[in-house]
Amino acid sequence: MKTLVLVEHEGGQIKDATLSTVTAASKLGEVHLLVVGSNVAPVADAAAKIAGVGKVHVADDAAHEHGLAENVAPLAAKLMEHHDALLAPATTTGKNIAPRVAALLDVMQVSDILSVEDDSTFTRPIYAGNAIATVRSSDAKKVITVRTTAFEKASREGGSGIVEQVAAPGDSGLSSFVGMDAAHSDRPELTSANIIVSGGRAFGSSEQFHSLLDPLADKLGAAVGASRAAVDAGYAPNDYQVGQTGKIVAPGVYIAIGISGAIQHLAGMKDSKTIVAINKDEEAPIFQVADIGLVGDLFKIVPELTEKL
């Protein structure tokens, strides 16, 4: 079985989400990668070195500079003539491209898989992760998105894949890149950080959210996250959101401060190795999943914790 993995990259670097997707693909069979972009030769070379990769298909074209889904999907669908499955990380990019490929191939997408049982059978979370469904696809061509926190990252070294140029179909004319307003931070990326400090609505304001959480995160070398309630209240930007409608994370340590533990938030972080909860409500649902719980006023505990680190 030949699999095609969509490579996510930024600034010439392959994202960790791709490495986890490669591991998932390796459980299905031979792994090929698809690198799409403009001037992406360094990315292709790095992709060829990933352990377990057999071939790297490269579509290097100005029309793909910004990776617009409307341009990438037809290319991926065309390559599926010679592959049995397309796998993409269940990230914003993957969720944007994979459904379009599935529609072009007229197949049902299998979303957010947690494991590969055999060539056609997978497990995936339902009901905000409170139940795990085993699903079987009867489609000849599979289109799959992968929950990257469920799979180990493939090694960036040790592979000897063959780089092969493919003809890019060019600009579909269906969409155009207007601009990007991206947040820049010296902290680790939320989805790949080993330590995450997250805050909830209990902080009361954006000023208190950042004045208390940022120093703690800096001391720990951690990424900063937020609950949906905190994001909706304007305390933190959208890219901080952890949860079913935000980012799915599984760091070594997840510190939830002033977060009650709504189901949709737990769905995004309950696979963390160690969960620490700080909340003044001892009945808060977050304590049901926490390994370490501290009941108290965050406005006293967080500054003291930061000072002692």
Phi, psi and omega per residue, in radians:
M1 nan 2.215 3.138
K2 -1.732 2.268 3.131
T3 -1.987 2.612 3.102
L4 -2.125 2.104 -3.104
V5 -1.854 2.239 3.085
L6 -1.343 2.105 -3.103
V7 -1.530 2.151 3.030
E8 -1.670 2.282 -3.113
H9 -2.543 2.721 3.131
E10 -2.685 2.308 -3.140
G11 1.050 0.547 3.131
G12 1.408 0.070 -3.109
Q13 -2.004 2.404 3.085
I14 -1.401 2.297 -3.103
K15 -1.323 2.635 -3.124
D16 -1.025 -0.534 -3.121
A17 -1.015 -0.583 3.128
T18 -1.159 -0.669 -3.115
L19 -1.107 -0.704 3.098
S20 -1.167 -0.634 3.137
T21 -1.192 -0.606 3.061
V22 -1.068 -0.730 3.114
T23 -1.061 -0.765 3.109
A24 -1.090 -0.750 -3.124
A25 -1.125 -0.603 -3.118
S26 -1.121 -0.381 3.118
K27 -1.367 -0.192 3.112
L28 -1.736 -0.465 -3.124
G29 2.681 -2.589 -3.103
E30 -1.137 2.343 -3.042
V31 -1.839 2.102 2.982
H32 -2.007 2.628 -3.141
L33 -2.013 2.668 3.050
L34 -2.115 2.016 3.096
V35 -1.875 2.099 -3.111
V36 -2.130 2.358 3.115
G37 2.860 -2.872 3.099
S38 -2.134 2.274 -3.077
N39 0.986 0.930 -3.041
V40 -1.864 0.388 3.129
A41 -0.989 -0.767 3.113
P42 -1.083 -0.637 3.106
V43 -1.148 -0.740 3.130
A44 -1.088 -0.740 3.126
D45 -1.105 -0.723 3.114
A46 -1.163 -0.650 3.138
A47 -1.129 -0.652 -3.128
A48 -1.149 -0.367 -3.123
K49 -1.521 -0.169 -3.141
I50 -1.134 2.311 -3.091
A51 -1.033 2.304 3.059
G52 1.596 -0.015 -3.098
V53 -1.542 2.293 -3.137
G54 -1.651 -0.680 -3.083
K55 -2.593 2.558 3.085
V56 -2.114 1.996 3.072
H57 -1.542 2.234 -3.064
V58 -2.104 2.137 3.034
A59 -1.950 1.705 -3.077
D60 -1.830 1.853 -3.038
D61 -2.685 2.510 -3.139
A62 -1.024 -0.506 -3.133
A63 -1.169 -0.320 -3.104
H64 -1.831 0.254 -3.079
E65 -0.983 -0.659 -3.084
H66 -1.850 0.135 3.051
G67 1.042 0.691 -3.139
L68 -1.111 2.291 -3.062
A69 -1.021 -0.621 -3.116
E70 -1.155 -0.383 3.093
N71 -1.642 -0.609 -3.075
V72 -1.313 -0.685 -3.044
A73 -1.020 -0.820 3.124
P74 -1.070 -0.626 3.105
L75 -1.119 -0.826 3.135
A76 -1.101 -0.702 3.131
A77 -1.103 -0.679 3.108
K78 -1.104 -0.753 -3.140
L79 -1.179 -0.380 3.138
M80 -1.203 -0.153 3.033
E81 -1.070 -0.462 -3.090
H82 -2.014 0.243 3.115
H83 -2.337 2.747 -3.097
D84 -1.717 -0.395 -3.103
A85 -2.607 2.452 2.989
L86 -1.894 2.244 3.090
L87 -2.090 2.367 3.100
A88 -2.365 2.561 3.056
P89 -1.078 2.550 3.110
A90 -1.427 1.011 3.110
T91 -1.860 -3.134 3.102
T92 -0.995 -0.749 -3.135
T93 -1.173 -0.843 -3.127
G94 -1.072 -0.716 -3.141
K95 -1.228 -0.312 3.118
N96 -1.461 -0.644 -3.032
I97 -1.601 -0.804 -3.018
A98 -0.978 -0.804 3.140
P99 -1.072 -0.569 3.115
R100 -1.178 -0.694 3.100
V101 -1.131 -0.768 3.126
A102 -1.036 -0.714 3.130
A103 -1.143 -0.724 3.127
L104 -1.132 -0.569 3.131
L105 -1.541 -0.155 -3.095
D106 1.026 0.875 3.085
V107 -2.258 2.868 3.076
M108 -1.517 2.313 3.088
Q109 -1.385 2.483 2.999
V110 -1.814 2.020 -2.944
S111 -1.798 2.476 2.891
D112 1.040 0.813 -3.053
I113 -1.219 2.572 3.106
L114 -1.810 -0.445 -3.138
S115 -2.743 2.807 3.070
V116 -1.950 1.985 -3.125
E117 -1.502 -0.744 3.000
D118 -2.772 -2.935 -3.037
D119 -1.039 -0.407 -3.064
S120 -2.177 -0.054 -3.009
T121 -2.082 2.328 -3.060
F122 -2.470 2.828 2.980
T123 -1.953 2.595 3.140
R124 -2.639 2.631 -3.136
P125 -1.373 2.539 2.999
I126 -2.351 2.917 -3.114
Y127 0.911 0.914 3.112
A128 0.975 0.589 3.086
G129 1.482 0.047 3.141
N130 -1.375 -0.213 3.063
A131 -2.489 2.619 3.116
I132 -1.987 2.123 -3.134
A133 -1.712 2.446 2.995
T134 -1.757 2.118 -3.054
V135 -2.131 2.578 3.115
R136 -2.190 2.285 3.123
S137 -1.780 2.297 3.106
S138 -1.726 0.024 3.124
D139 -1.215 2.493 3.123
A140 -1.172 -0.621 3.090
K141 -1.905 2.291 -3.113
K142 -1.825 2.405 2.987
V143 -2.140 2.099 -2.936
I144 -2.331 2.384 2.923
T145 -1.876 2.573 -2.969
V146 -2.053 2.229 2.984
R147 -1.312 1.834 -2.934
T148 -1.181 -0.404 3.132
T149 -1.237 -0.213 -3.099
A150 -1.563 -0.137 -3.078
F151 -2.216 2.507 3.072
E152 -1.161 2.664 3.117
K153 -1.390 2.324 3.036
A154 -1.183 2.645 3.136
S155 -1.210 2.454 3.102
R156 -1.313 -0.199 -3.120
E157 -2.154 2.747 3.057
G158 1.898 -0.213 3.132
G159 -1.578 2.848 3.106
S160 -2.500 0.954 -3.108
G161 -1.231 2.704 3.117
I162 -1.623 2.221 3.132
V163 -1.553 2.215 -3.089
E164 -2.286 2.194 3.117
Q165 -1.360 2.421 3.074
V166 -2.166 2.639 -3.121
A167 -1.290 2.222 3.111
A168 -1.526 2.396 -3.109
P169 -1.242 -0.142 3.131
G170 1.492 -2.899 -3.065
D171 -1.392 2.180 -3.140
S172 -1.301 -0.352 -3.115
G173 1.374 0.100 -3.103
L174 -1.492 -0.385 3.137
S175 -2.656 2.869 3.111
S176 -2.502 2.625 3.124
F177 -1.452 2.150 -3.110
V178 -1.741 -0.780 -3.138
G179 3.047 2.948 3.129
M180 -2.364 2.280 3.064
D181 -1.965 1.518 -3.010
A182 -1.735 2.499 3.077
A183 -1.486 2.365 3.132
H184 -2.015 2.381 -3.101
S185 -2.535 2.568 3.078
D186 -1.458 -0.130 3.139
R187 -1.378 2.865 3.130
P188 -1.096 2.708 3.038
E189 -1.134 2.388 -3.015
L190 -0.990 -0.768 -3.043
T191 -1.352 -0.194 -3.138
S192 -2.094 0.047 -3.112
A193 -1.251 2.548 3.091
N194 -1.473 -0.438 3.095
I195 -2.254 2.319 3.099
I196 -2.256 2.308 3.033
V197 -1.942 2.062 -3.085
S198 -2.053 2.534 3.128
G199 -2.121 2.706 -3.130
G200 -2.056 -2.913 -3.068
R201 -1.159 -0.342 -3.097
A202 -1.088 -0.270 3.135
F203 -1.197 -0.428 3.000
G204 1.509 -0.460 3.137
S205 -2.845 2.829 3.106
S206 -1.110 -0.683 -3.128
E207 -1.066 -0.815 -3.128
Q208 -1.234 -0.588 3.100
F209 -1.007 -0.897 -3.061
H210 -1.360 -0.635 -3.104
S211 -1.197 -0.456 3.132
L212 -1.670 -0.739 -3.056
L213 -1.382 -0.712 -3.055
D214 -1.038 -0.809 3.109
P215 -1.084 -0.657 3.117
L216 -1.147 -0.755 3.127
A217 -1.118 -0.693 3.127
D218 -1.119 -0.700 3.123
K219 -1.113 -0.636 -3.079
L220 -1.581 -0.163 -3.033
G221 1.149 0.661 -3.009
A222 -1.833 2.821 2.972
A223 -1.494 2.740 3.117
V224 -1.869 2.270 3.094
G225 -2.137 3.113 -3.135
A226 -2.700 2.703 3.028
S227 -1.372 2.899 3.115
R228 -1.092 -0.648 -3.135
A229 -1.072 -0.698 3.132
A230 -1.188 -0.676 3.112
V231 -1.181 -0.786 3.138
D232 -1.086 -0.545 3.140
A233 -1.398 -0.111 3.105
G234 1.518 0.204 -3.141
Y235 -1.290 -0.518 -3.066
A236 -2.504 2.711 3.123
P237 -1.249 2.867 -3.087
N238 -1.029 -0.594 -3.075
D239 -1.277 -0.040 3.045
Y240 -1.525 -0.246 -2.949
Q241 -1.217 2.242 3.066
V242 -1.919 2.303 3.116
G243 2.606 -3.077 -3.106
Q244 -1.029 -0.621 3.120
T245 -1.764 0.187 3.086
G246 -2.173 -2.295 -3.120
K247 -1.767 2.485 3.093
I248 -1.647 2.146 -3.068
V249 -2.246 2.721 3.074
A250 -2.602 1.124 -3.107
P251 -1.306 3.042 3.047
G252 -1.169 -0.673 3.126
V253 -2.356 2.241 3.080
Y254 -2.119 2.072 -3.114
I255 -1.889 1.950 -3.115
A256 -1.778 2.023 -3.065
I257 -2.051 2.118 3.133
G258 1.170 0.477 3.131
I259 -1.975 2.149 -3.057
S260 -1.247 -0.599 3.128
G261 1.829 0.800 3.067
A262 -1.075 2.655 -3.069
I263 -0.962 -0.728 -3.075
Q264 -1.187 -0.482 3.078
H265 -1.336 -0.754 -3.141
L266 -1.044 -0.597 3.141
A267 -1.067 -0.419 -3.088
G268 -1.661 -0.153 -3.052
M269 -2.469 -0.018 -3.017
K270 -1.262 -0.144 3.061
D271 -1.527 0.066 3.102
S272 -1.061 2.561 -3.078
K273 -1.141 -0.805 3.103
T274 -2.311 2.218 -3.117
I275 -1.984 2.190 3.102
V276 -1.978 2.234 -3.112
A277 -2.098 2.351 3.047
I278 -2.172 2.024 -3.083
N279 -2.742 2.483 -3.111
K280 -1.373 -0.271 3.121
D281 -1.661 1.878 -3.086
E282 -1.189 -0.219 3.110
E283 -1.671 0.071 -3.106
A284 -1.048 2.380 -3.120
P285 -1.014 -0.427 -3.116
I286 -1.031 -0.520 -3.120
F287 -1.211 -0.303 3.125
Q288 -1.256 -0.423 3.139
V289 -1.909 -0.112 -3.061
A290 -1.346 2.455 3.003
D291 -1.441 -0.576 3.112
I292 -2.290 2.182 -3.135
G293 -2.150 2.401 3.127
L294 -2.259 2.001 3.137
V295 -1.585 2.126 -3.129
G296 2.969 3.132 -3.115
D297 -1.419 2.047 -3.090
L298 -1.086 -0.493 -3.112
F299 -1.223 -0.297 3.045
K300 -1.743 -0.710 -3.034
I301 -1.247 -0.782 -3.043
V302 -1.124 -0.821 3.098
P303 -1.079 -0.647 3.136
E304 -1.181 -0.734 3.116
L305 -1.092 -0.786 3.141
T306 -1.058 -0.720 -3.113
E307 -1.142 -0.634 -3.061
K308 -1.427 -0.270 -3.124
L309 -1.297 nan nan
